[in-house]
Amino acid sequence: MKNWTPRDFNMTTYLESKKLTACPNIKHGFFNKFGGVSDGPYATLNCRSRSDDDREKVEKNRMIACNMLSKNAELFEIRQVHSPHVHKFDGHKFNDQFIVPEADAAVTNKKNIALSVVTADCAPVLLADPVANVIGAAHAGWKGAHSGIIENTVAAMVEMGASRENITASIGPCIAQTSYEVGPELYKQISNENYFTPSQRENHYMFDLEGYVSDKLWQSEITKIDPLHTDTYDENNNLFSYRRRTHSGESDYGCQISIILQQ
């Protein structure tokens, strides 16, 4: 069962976690690929700055998405590298822009700062403690999740005053286990057969990324967890997918954006 509510404004659709929506003063959205200005494999709401898409179009797309949630917020971008690194945003700009190099999560206690991550199969995780007024956004592929990005994001929020018992976390659209075949190397690295089912190919497995990320949150003492159970690989969900692009032979790919802010 999908635990989200679709919103549609001017053809831009995003999903909302019911649990995060219940948090006062928190705005968030897991956007799909509709409603932007990009063309070709990036059509239309590509928010991946490091793609070969036109930079001005990507910036326009990011502004469109952010404005759907708030006209007053400033969008903060991280340079994602599949790492365990978290940036604690205190209001300081880098080169007059809200962008930092090489981090896979950001947390802040500032109002009207829209934290964002972009994904195309990896799991976007949005977190909020509405009591302490601390929010977080994390990009969790298997590498980041395995190396500690979830635990580090929660710890950074706690350092800013959040309480683990008050944090609500939602796992947005990501590649589903039925779509995610992996080889023996990943199976050995994760070293827990609970996240795998056998594949039709010998010595290959189907990996449950959403379940793995959810358990990382639980192990971090987060009990208010809302996975949206939405497969990026499934074309019917209208989401960008790196793996689907690879299978179709396209030269490049776009990413959807997930945003959270407090007002």
Secondary structure as a PSIPRED ss2 file (coil, helix, strand):
# PSIPRED VFORMAT (PSIPRED V4.0)

   1 M C   1.000  0.000  0.000
   2 K C   1.000  0.000  0.000
   3 N C   1.000  0.000  0.000
   4 W E   0.000  0.000  1.000
   5 T E   0.000  0.000  1.000
   6 P E   0.000  0.000  1.000
   7 R E   0.000  0.000  1.000
   8 D E   0.000  0.000  1.000
   9 F E   0.000  0.000  1.000
  10 N C   1.000  0.000  0.000
  11 M C   1.000  0.000  0.000
  12 T E   0.000  0.000  1.000
  13 T E   0.000  0.000  1.000
  14 Y E   0.000  0.000  1.000
  15 L E   0.000  0.000  1.000
  16 E E   0.000  0.000  1.000
  17 S E   0.000  0.000  1.000
  18 K H   0.000  1.000  0.000
  19 K H   0.000  1.000  0.000
  20 L H   0.000  1.000  0.000
  21 T H   0.000  1.000  0.000
  22 A C   1.000  0.000  0.000
  23 C C   1.000  0.000  0.000
  24 P C   1.000  0.000  0.000
  25 N C   1.000  0.000  0.000
  26 I E   0.000  0.000  1.000
  27 K E   0.000  0.000  1.000
  28 H E   0.000  0.000  1.000
  29 G E   0.000  0.000  1.000
  30 F E   0.000  0.000  1.000
  31 F E   0.000  0.000  1.000
  32 N C   1.000  0.000  0.000
  33 K C   1.000  0.000  0.000
  34 F C   1.000  0.000  0.000
  35 G C   1.000  0.000  0.000
  36 G C   1.000  0.000  0.000
  37 V C   1.000  0.000  0.000
  38 S C   1.000  0.000  0.000
  39 D C   1.000  0.000  0.000
  40 G H   0.000  1.000  0.000
  41 P H   0.000  1.000  0.000
  42 Y H   0.000  1.000  0.000
  43 A C   1.000  0.000  0.000
  44 T C   1.000  0.000  0.000
  45 L C   1.000  0.000  0.000
  46 N C   1.000  0.000  0.000
  47 C C   1.000  0.000  0.000
  48 R C   1.000  0.000  0.000
  49 S C   1.000  0.000  0.000
  50 R C   1.000  0.000  0.000
  51 S C   1.000  0.000  0.000
  52 D C   1.000  0.000  0.000
  53 D C   1.000  0.000  0.000
  54 D C   1.000  0.000  0.000
  55 R H   0.000  1.000  0.000
  56 E H   0.000  1.000  0.000
  57 K H   0.000  1.000  0.000
  58 V H   0.000  1.000  0.000
  59 E H   0.000  1.000  0.000
  60 K H   0.000  1.000  0.000
  61 N H   0.000  1.000  0.000
  62 R H   0.000  1.000  0.000
  63 M H   0.000  1.000  0.000
  64 I H   0.000  1.000  0.000
  65 A H   0.000  1.000  0.000
  66 C H   0.000  1.000  0.000
  67 N H   0.000  1.000  0.000
  68 M H   0.000  1.000  0.000
  69 L H   0.000  1.000  0.000
  70 S C   1.000  0.000  0.000
  71 K C   1.000  0.000  0.000
  72 N C   1.000  0.000  0.000
  73 A C   1.000  0.000  0.000
  74 E E   0.000  0.000  1.000
  75 L E   0.000  0.000  1.000
  76 F E   0.000  0.000  1.000
  77 E E   0.000  0.000  1.000
  78 I E   0.000  0.000  1.000
  79 R C   1.000  0.000  0.000
  80 Q C   1.000  0.000  0.000
  81 V C   1.000  0.000  0.000
  82 H C   1.000  0.000  0.000
  83 S C   1.000  0.000  0.000
  84 P C   1.000  0.000  0.000
  85 H C   1.000  0.000  0.000
  86 V E   0.000  0.000  1.000
  87 H E   0.000  0.000  1.000
  88 K E   0.000  0.000  1.000
  89 F E   0.000  0.000  1.000
  90 D C   1.000  0.000  0.000
  91 G C   1.000  0.000  0.000
  92 H C   1.000  0.000  0.000
  93 K C   1.000  0.000  0.000
  94 F E   0.000  0.000  1.000
  95 N C   1.000  0.000  0.000
  96 D C   1.000  0.000  0.000
  97 Q E   0.000  0.000  1.000
  98 F C   1.000  0.000  0.000
  99 I E   0.000  0.000  1.000
 100 V E   0.000  0.000  1.000
 101 P C   1.000  0.000  0.000
 102 E C   1.000  0.000  0.000
 103 A C   1.000  0.000  0.000
 104 D C   1.000  0.000  0.000
 105 A E   0.000  0.000  1.000
 106 A E   0.000  0.000  1.000
 107 V E   0.000  0.000  1.000
 108 T E   0.000  0.000  1.000
 109 N C   1.000  0.000  0.000
 110 K C   1.000  0.000  0.000
 111 K C   1.000  0.000  0.000
 112 N C   1.000  0.000  0.000
 113 I E   0.000  0.000  1.000
 114 A E   0.000  0.000  1.000
 115 L E   0.000  0.000  1.000
 116 S E   0.000  0.000  1.000
 117 V E   0.000  0.000  1.000
 118 V E   0.000  0.000  1.000
 119 T E   0.000  0.000  1.000
 120 A C   1.000  0.000  0.000
 121 D C   1.000  0.000  0.000
 122 C C   1.000  0.000  0.000
 123 A E   0.000  0.000  1.000
 124 P E   0.000  0.000  1.000
 125 V E   0.000  0.000  1.000
 126 L E   0.000  0.000  1.000
 127 L E   0.000  0.000  1.000
 128 A E   0.000  0.000  1.000
 129 D E   0.000  0.000  1.000
 130 P C   1.000  0.000  0.000
 131 V C   1.000  0.000  0.000
 132 A C   1.000  0.000  0.000
 133 N C   1.000  0.000  0.000
 134 V E   0.000  0.000  1.000
 135 I E   0.000  0.000  1.000
 136 G E   0.000  0.000  1.000
 137 A E   0.000  0.000  1.000
 138 A E   0.000  0.000  1.000
 139 H E   0.000  0.000  1.000
 140 A E   0.000  0.000  1.000
 141 G C   1.000  0.000  0.000
 142 W H   0.000  1.000  0.000
 143 K H   0.000  1.000  0.000
 144 G H   0.000  1.000  0.000
 145 A H   0.000  1.000  0.000
 146 H H   0.000  1.000  0.000
 147 S H   0.000  1.000  0.000
 148 G C   1.000  0.000  0.000
 149 I H   0.000  1.000  0.000
 150 I H   0.000  1.000  0.000
 151 E H   0.000  1.000  0.000
 152 N H   0.000  1.000  0.000
 153 T H   0.000  1.000  0.000
 154 V H   0.000  1.000  0.000
 155 A H   0.000  1.000  0.000
 156 A H   0.000  1.000  0.000
 157 M H   0.000  1.000  0.000
 158 V H   0.000  1.000  0.000
 159 E H   0.000  1.000  0.000
 160 M C   1.000  0.000  0.000
 161 G C   1.000  0.000  0.000
 162 A C   1.000  0.000  0.000
 163 S C   1.000  0.000  0.000
 164 R H   0.000  1.000  0.000
 165 E H   0.000  1.000  0.000
 166 N H   0.000  1.000  0.000
 167 I C   1.000  0.000  0.000
 168 T E   0.000  0.000  1.000
 169 A E   0.000  0.000  1.000
 170 S E   0.000  0.000  1.000
 171 I E   0.000  0.000  1.000
 172 G C   1.000  0.000  0.000
 173 P C   1.000  0.000  0.000
 174 C E   0.000  0.000  1.000
 175 I C   1.000  0.000  0.000
 176 A C   1.000  0.000  0.000
 177 Q H   0.000  1.000  0.000
 178 T H   0.000  1.000  0.000
 179 S H   0.000  1.000  0.000
 180 Y C   1.000  0.000  0.000
 181 E E   0.000  0.000  1.000
 182 V E   0.000  0.000  1.000
 183 G C   1.000  0.000  0.000
 184 P H   0.000  1.000  0.000
 185 E H   0.000  1.000  0.000
 186 L H   0.000  1.000  0.000
 187 Y H   0.000  1.000  0.000
 188 K H   0.000  1.000  0.000
 189 Q H   0.000  1.000  0.000
 190 I H   0.000  1.000  0.000
 191 S C   1.000  0.000  0.000
 192 N C   1.000  0.000  0.000
 193 E H   0.000  1.000  0.000
 194 N H   0.000  1.000  0.000
 195 Y H   0.000  1.000  0.000
 196 F E   0.000  0.000  1.000
 197 T E   0.000  0.000  1.000
 198 P E   0.000  0.000  1.000
 199 S C   1.000  0.000  0.000
 200 Q C   1.000  0.000  0.000
 201 R C   1.000  0.000  0.000
 202 E C   1.000  0.000  0.000
 203 N C   1.000  0.000  0.000
 204 H C   1.000  0.000  0.000
 205 Y E   0.000  0.000  1.000
 206 M E   0.000  0.000  1.000
 207 F E   0.000  0.000  1.000
 208 D C   1.000  0.000  0.000
 209 L H   0.000  1.000  0.000
 210 E H   0.000  1.000  0.000
 211 G H   0.000  1.000  0.000
 212 Y H   0.000  1.000  0.000
 213 V H   0.000  1.000  0.000
 214 S H   0.000  1.000  0.000
 215 D H   0.000  1.000  0.000
 216 K H   0.000  1.000  0.000
 217 L H   0.000  1.000  0.000
 218 W H   0.000  1.000  0.000
 219 Q H   0.000  1.000  0.000
 220 S C   1.000  0.000  0.000
 221 E C   1.000  0.000  0.000
 222 I C   1.000  0.000  0.000
 223 T C   1.000  0.000  0.000
 224 K E   0.000  0.000  1.000
 225 I E   0.000  0.000  1.000
 226 D E   0.000  0.000  1.000
 227 P E   0.000  0.000  1.000
 228 L C   1.000  0.000  0.000
 229 H C   1.000  0.000  0.000
 230 T C   1.000  0.000  0.000
 231 D E   0.000  0.000  1.000
 232 T C   1.000  0.000  0.000
 233 Y C   1.000  0.000  0.000
 234 D C   1.000  0.000  0.000
 235 E H   0.000  1.000  0.000
 236 N H   0.000  1.000  0.000
 237 N H   0.000  1.000  0.000
 238 N C   1.000  0.000  0.000
 239 L C   1.000  0.000  0.000
 240 F C   1.000  0.000  0.000
 241 S C   1.000  0.000  0.000
 242 Y H   0.000  1.000  0.000
 243 R H   0.000  1.000  0.000
 244 R H   0.000  1.000  0.000
 245 R H   0.000  1.000  0.000
 246 T H   0.000  1.000  0.000
 247 H H   0.000  1.000  0.000
 248 S H   0.000  1.000  0.000
 249 G C   1.000  0.000  0.000
 250 E C   1.000  0.000  0.000
 251 S C   1.000  0.000  0.000
 252 D C   1.000  0.000  0.000
 253 Y C   1.000  0.000  0.000
 254 G C   1.000  0.000  0.000
 255 C C   1.000  0.000  0.000
 256 Q E   0.000  0.000  1.000
 257 I E   0.000  0.000  1.000
 258 S E   0.000  0.000  1.000
 259 I E   0.000  0.000  1.000
 260 I E   0.000  0.000  1.000
 261 L E   0.000  0.000  1.000
 262 Q E   0.000  0.000  1.000
 263 Q C   1.000  0.000  0.000
